[in-house]
Amino acid sequence: MESKYSGYMGRVVMYDLSTQTLTDYPWSDRERELFIGGKTMASKIMLDNFTGQEKPFSEENLIVITTGPLTGTGAPSSSRFNISTLSPQTLITTSSNCGGRFGWYLKKAGFDALILKGKCPEHSWLEINNDKFVMHNADDLWGLKTGETQEALQEKHKMPNGKLMKYGQLAIGPAGENQVLYASVISDERASGRGGVGAVFGWKNLKAITVRGNKTVPVKDPEKTKQWIIKWDKYIKSHPLTGNQLPRLGTAGLVSSMQMRGMLSSKNYNYGKYEHFDKVNGETLAEDFNIVNKGCLTCPMKCARTVEVNGKPVKGPELETLGLLGGGILNPNLADILKWNYEIDELGMDTISASSTLAYAMEANEKGLWKNGLEFGKTDNISQIWDDVAHRRGIGAELADGSKRLSEKYGGKEFAIHSKGMELAAYEPRRAVGQGLGYAVSNRGGCHLNGGYLVIVEGLGLYTNPLTHHAKADFTMLFQNLMETISASGQCLFTSYAFFPGFLITRPNGVITTIANKAIPFIGGVLRLINRVSPALALHLPVFHHTKIFSYALGMPMTFGKYIRTGERSYNVERLVNSKFGVNASWDTLPKRLTDTPQDPNNPKTKVPLETLKKTYYKARGWDQNGLPTKHTLRKLGLGEYC
Amino acid sequence: MINVELFGLFRLDTKIKGFELDPSAEGVSTVKDIYPILLKKAKEVNPATKICAKDIDGCIIIINGVQSKKSAHVNDGDKIQLMSPVCGG
């Protein structure tokens, strides 16, 4: 269905892996206005196709691969694509966002989204060349690691003159083939890591997808778009966070800051500090290991690290992996983390869930609940453990199911650090209680980003009181909504960090910053009002370039208020999908270690006051006490048909 | 002695991980008094360093694990951590 809006290719297709048939999936301009693209579009498709009876490993489960309308327009950091599916890890929806080239090439092939259903009758890989979909036998690829698979695919994409075609690719590794519940999908070096999307690929016998095409993404007003992108790029590059810190230290630069705030999870979240943090932080990574910075297509930040492992340049670890495989398991050896990060990616697993599950197992062993031989600080056998997990061998077969299921089997639920079955990132929420709320209510489970990433005002970018519950629920909702729309548009969430005026960041001790930090807990009411009447904010903010690009590149009217409301709709659609699978307030939880045990025994405030926060959050969201959107809320968001 | 540690881009820009100083000998009574000493050391280590007083003035200050101001008094035995702003994750 062609669109009046630019940025879109105008086609959403559904491909049946069982029958190898391709059909167009109806997607109207009204839906483009309401749901934009990316994870929101995927949620809407899942909402309309799932009854609540589907199982993750079933032919009925869908894999929904979506792009955003800005993907391919040249907008900053807009090469993202999204994979959504019913997660085998959480048994609810997961959306996993990824950089790399795949999304851009999917649009060049003429598609805004690709929906996969059914199951390949044999090990297969899918080749997409414009409208042509060809399924190939993948017996020769089965068993290969993600890098090896992608290298093998390169051989299949050489032209007669030996030159490589231009294409995008996705691949799973052994973990996906063996349905490790947190298996990832890898695209080039980037990972669609969270929620076990790779396991669903594996169950469906789908080893890889390649895509290429020769179409061009339409842009409404090329000149205005170009000028706006130049201005935006310049702003991002001049901002102290997105223009300096992220390019030079990457996300790894957070380790030291988190340590100083008591937010760096250590020994499976027993503590918020790690005594050897300086051996595994971003500074040491940059000084001793980083070879070069690397970025996704059209990204001015280039936050990725390239490091050397066994003489080969490979992707370096992000903050989450450094935290969880450093202090999380009491390992002070950075070289080991680089190696393990590479190995986990190659095997096709989520580094966060893999690391946190390992930490749980170490603590369960220490407490005598599960004699598995794993010990904090004992790291000589970890590479073998990863391989065993990916191939479901020995204790690896059990670790492959994640910390939630292990704690149900062996005990220790209070220290299985997950929410809804998905393990948390390295941010210790007892020193950032708003982040704790975010982890708990996040639609895909224990995700720091889907949770609103409140740590950025609770100690990283700004330093408002991290232990108060005041205003945190309203801030969480606002940030979640903003990030939903950024993600739906195909952009990287990191572009939002430039939202904070630079002087607040570079003058942490300045008068205005001090006032801002002190005032934030008292502006909950103002934020509530903004959230409630957001469409009335028919304006563009000078620090938020994301709205005007909609008019210039897509020809779609957008304001800051509409942007927030779109994100709110997105969050509610995802919640509606989850509610079909039983999600309600009882699912929005954290392990008792984080809610009942103060991090500092002398400071009872150093725990997450989750029930208080949830109550305010549900009210702010217009949800009932059971954590579900009310009819009024759904109608307000244009979702009345789902009442 | 006071133990000063640098983190974030300060550390990359100055190429200094940390140093010790004697507050009475150096005339240091507040955090702010450390800044010119740090700047001098940075220029000694790397004369081409781009770090300037304004950058240092914008650092996050942690004294013995507690966020503090540049006007905070420092005492013998203190551990002072200076860090450039960060984000991302």
Interface residues (C-beta under 8 A of the other chain):
Chain A: P240 L241 T242 N244 Q245 L246 R248 L249 G250 T251 G253 L254 S256 S257 M260 G262 D278 N281 E283 A286 E287 C303 E318 L319 E320 A425 Y427 H448 L449 Y453 V455 I456 L460 G461 Y463 F494 Y497 F500 I505 T506 R507 P508 N509 G510
Chain B: F7 G8 L9 R11 L12 K17 D57 G58 C59 I60 I61 I62 G65 Q67 K69 K70 Q81 M83 S84 P85 V86 C87 G88 G89
